[in-house]
Amino acid sequence: MSKMQVTSDIVGLVVDDHAAWTLPATRRLVEAESPSDDKAAVDACGRVAAELAEECDGRVKRHRQREFGDVLEVHWGSARSSSKPVLLLGHLDTVWPLGTLAKMPWRDKAGKGGGTIWGPGVLDMKAGVAMALTAMRALGELGIKRPVTLLLNSEEEIGSPVSRAITEKLARDSAAVLVLEPAQGLACKTARKGVGQYRVEVTGVAAHAGVDFERGHSAVLELARLLEKIAAFTDPRVGRTVNPGLIGGGTRSNVIADHAWAEVDVRIAKASDATKVERLFRGLKCEDKRCSVKISGGLNRPPMERRAGTVRLYKQARTIAKELGFALDEAATGGGSDGNFTAALGVPTLDGLGAVGEGAHAAHEHIVVKHLVPRTALLAGLIASI
């Protein structure tokens, strides 16, 4: 069946036929707890995801990893097709440690799959993974054979240290990237800030706080002075925020501290701001000449800027949503995703095409069930139209 023959109404009806599969698939993924730093747990969740993908006629390839969970790459359609594939981008890891299910079990408020569903990782982003698989089931029934790749990364929540290269390689060969992260309210995401982490370490001179006070040079006091300067790097006019979120130092209150440190979160809206931020941090100097400062880290996710290719994708999605009977707005967010990497390569990228809900990374994490079918139909329709 060609793109022109597939209407949004038909896609919506077929997705609705497969909707009964989506929630059980989501539950299997949620109940396979998968904290980013536990390879065995993420791999166990990966096995569940692979089984579900194979149920949907996907061909699974594993990128085996030593330290982190294996990365899953799933294909549909012919590898010999002249069309570039659509890349569906997601992740299996969550921020929740093993054992969270005991306190935050899968819970359906209304019963029988209606209402609101709670559970660790259900919104960010295991429901999005199940939605993508449901979309592929529906497109398979409709006879849509265009090539599609689903990439499920294992360590997105901690910066994608091993999967980034895989993501970027696949994106370069793709027509577009659709990111399965949660919606922003009801909107998709056309812009995200870039993300950085800096560590500031100050070395001073230790001394007894009572006996040799004059000989000491406090790293704690020097860090406090530097933090005032660092906080002032924030500039709302250019969309830059800088947050010293974690600090430490010293040994005892009666010892002048010879070491102190801080970890700083940085968000930028424009790639052009990265050089300025780097210069600001590397230019930090101690006022006390007997103290020294060491800066490490940097920007690890480029910003996803609202560029022409993403705008075209958004307008396409908005038209499909309208045909399905709902409005689709766009939004920008300060959070990053793997879509930041693909957008920075110039590949058209649309984010926030996953589940609707609230509480990502919070104890009230949940999805709203009534949005699953229309949002899955939107995803399927968008895949078919590219």
NORDA-V221584 format. One record per residue. N is the residue number from 1. PHI is phi in degrees with one decimal (* if undefined). Layout:
N:PHI  N:PHI
//
This chain:
1:*  2:-82.8  3:-57.8  4:-67.7  5:-82.5  6:-93.1  7:-91.9  8:-62.2  9:-61.0  10:-64.1  11:-59.4  12:-60.4  13:-65.7  14:-69.3  15:-60.0  16:-59.6  17:-62.8  18:-98.0  19:-62.5  20:-65.0  21:-81.8  22:-65.9  23:-67.0  24:-59.7  25:-65.4  26:-61.2  27:-63.4  28:-60.2  29:-69.3  30:-63.1  31:-79.5  32:-96.4  33:-57.4  34:-147.4  35:-63.4  36:-53.8  37:-90.1  38:-118.9  39:-58.0  40:-60.9  41:-68.8  42:-64.9  43:-64.9  44:-64.6  45:-64.6  46:-61.8  47:-66.0  48:-62.8  49:-61.2  50:-64.9  51:-61.7  52:-64.3  53:-64.2  54:-67.9  55:-61.5  56:-99.3  57:67.2  58:-83.4  59:-100.1  60:-97.3  61:-122.9  62:-107.1  63:-97.6  64:-73.7  65:-125.2  66:-89.7  67:-90.7  68:-109.4  69:-62.7  70:-66.4  71:-94.4  72:-103.6  73:-123.6  74:-118.9  75:-120.8  76:-130.1  77:84.5  78:-80.1  79:-69.7  80:-92.3  81:-62.2  82:-78.9  83:-86.3  84:-68.8  85:-72.7  86:-89.1  87:-99.7  88:-95.4  89:-118.5  90:-148.6  91:-146.2  92:-101.6  93:-79.6  94:-132.1  95:-86.6  96:-92.8  97:-71.3  98:-56.8  99:98.2  100:-62.7  101:-57.7  102:-64.7  103:-99.3  104:-127.2  105:-69.7  106:-54.3  107:-140.8  108:-109.9  109:-62.8  110:-90.3  111:79.7  112:53.6  113:78.2  114:-104.4  115:76.5  116:-126.0  117:-122.5  118:-105.0  119:158.7  120:-66.1  121:84.9  122:-65.3  123:-86.8  124:-118.9  125:-148.6  126:-72.0  127:-64.8  128:-61.9  129:-64.2  130:-64.0  131:-63.1  132:-61.8  133:-66.5  134:-63.4  135:-59.4  136:-71.1  137:-60.7  138:-65.3  139:-66.3  140:-62.5  141:-65.2  142:-80.5  143:81.5  144:-76.8  145:-108.6  146:-59.7  147:-65.7  148:-135.9  149:-120.5  150:-109.9  151:-109.4  152:-116.0  153:-83.4  154:-108.8  155:-148.1  156:-61.9  157:-67.8  158:-118.2  159:103.3  160:57.7  161:-64.0  162:-104.2  163:-87.0  164:-55.9  165:-62.7  166:-66.8  167:-56.7  168:-66.9  169:-62.3  170:-66.4  171:-62.7  172:-60.0  173:-99.1  174:-109.8  175:-74.6  176:-164.1  177:-123.0  178:-115.7  179:-99.8  180:-90.5  181:-64.0  182:-59.1  183:-65.9  184:-94.0  185:70.0  186:-110.0  187:-94.4  188:-86.7  189:-114.5  190:-107.9  191:-153.4  192:-136.7  193:-77.8  194:-75.0  195:-125.8  196:-137.7  197:-132.2  198:-115.6  199:-116.2  200:-113.0  201:-120.0  202:-113.5  203:-111.9  204:-120.3  205:-125.6  206:-77.0  207:-162.2  208:-69.9  209:-70.0  210:-105.2  211:-86.6  212:-124.2  213:-53.0  214:-67.0  215:-83.8  216:-84.6  217:-135.4  218:-76.4  219:-68.0  220:-64.7  221:-63.9  222:-66.8  223:-62.4  224:-59.6  225:-64.5  226:-66.0  227:-64.5  228:-62.3  229:-66.4  230:-64.5  231:-60.4  232:-74.1  233:-68.4  234:-58.8  235:-144.5  236:-58.6  237:-62.5  238:-108.8  239:76.5  240:-104.5  241:-125.1  242:-133.5  243:-127.9  244:-73.2  245:-99.1  246:-145.1  247:-136.1  248:-163.4  249:157.3  250:75.0  251:-124.6  252:-144.6  253:-68.4  254:-97.0  255:-122.5  256:-69.4  257:-70.0  258:-99.7  259:-152.6  260:-154.3  261:-149.2  262:-146.9  263:-112.2  264:-124.4  265:-92.8  266:-126.7  267:-127.6  268:-129.2  269:-90.8  270:-124.9  271:-60.6  272:-64.6  273:-84.9  274:-61.5  275:-63.4  276:-63.5  277:-62.5  278:-60.2  279:-63.8  280:-62.2  281:-69.9  282:-69.0  283:-89.5  284:-65.6  285:-132.2  286:-81.3  287:-73.8  288:-79.7  289:-65.7  290:-85.6  291:-105.4  292:-134.2  293:-125.5  294:-121.5  295:-112.6  296:-134.0  297:90.1  298:158.0  299:-78.0  300:-113.0  301:-134.6  302:-69.2  303:-69.0  304:-94.3  305:-90.2  306:-78.3  307:-106.3  308:-57.9  309:-63.2  310:-68.0  311:-63.0  312:-61.3  313:-61.8  314:-60.8  315:-62.7  316:-61.6  317:-64.8  318:-62.8  319:-64.4  320:-63.5  321:-59.9  322:-61.5  323:-65.0  324:-84.7  325:99.3  326:-142.1  327:-90.8  328:-122.4  329:-90.3  330:-117.0  331:-148.9  332:-113.2  333:-140.9  334:-81.6  335:-81.7  336:-105.9  337:-149.1  338:-66.9  339:-64.2  340:-57.9  341:-65.4  342:-71.8  343:-64.4  344:-66.0  345:-81.3  346:88.5  347:-84.4  348:-53.1  349:-135.1  350:-122.2  351:-112.9  352:72.6  353:-97.1  354:-89.6  355:-75.1  356:-102.0  357:176.9  358:-146.2  359:86.7  360:-55.4  361:69.9  362:-127.1  363:-65.7  364:-99.0  365:-56.5  366:-159.0  367:-120.1  368:-102.4  369:-65.9  370:-63.1  371:-89.1  372:-62.3  373:-66.0  374:-63.1  375:-71.7  376:-68.3  377:-62.6  378:-61.0  379:-61.5  380:-63.6  381:-63.2  382:-68.4  383:-56.9  384:-67.7  385:-90.5  386:-82.2
//
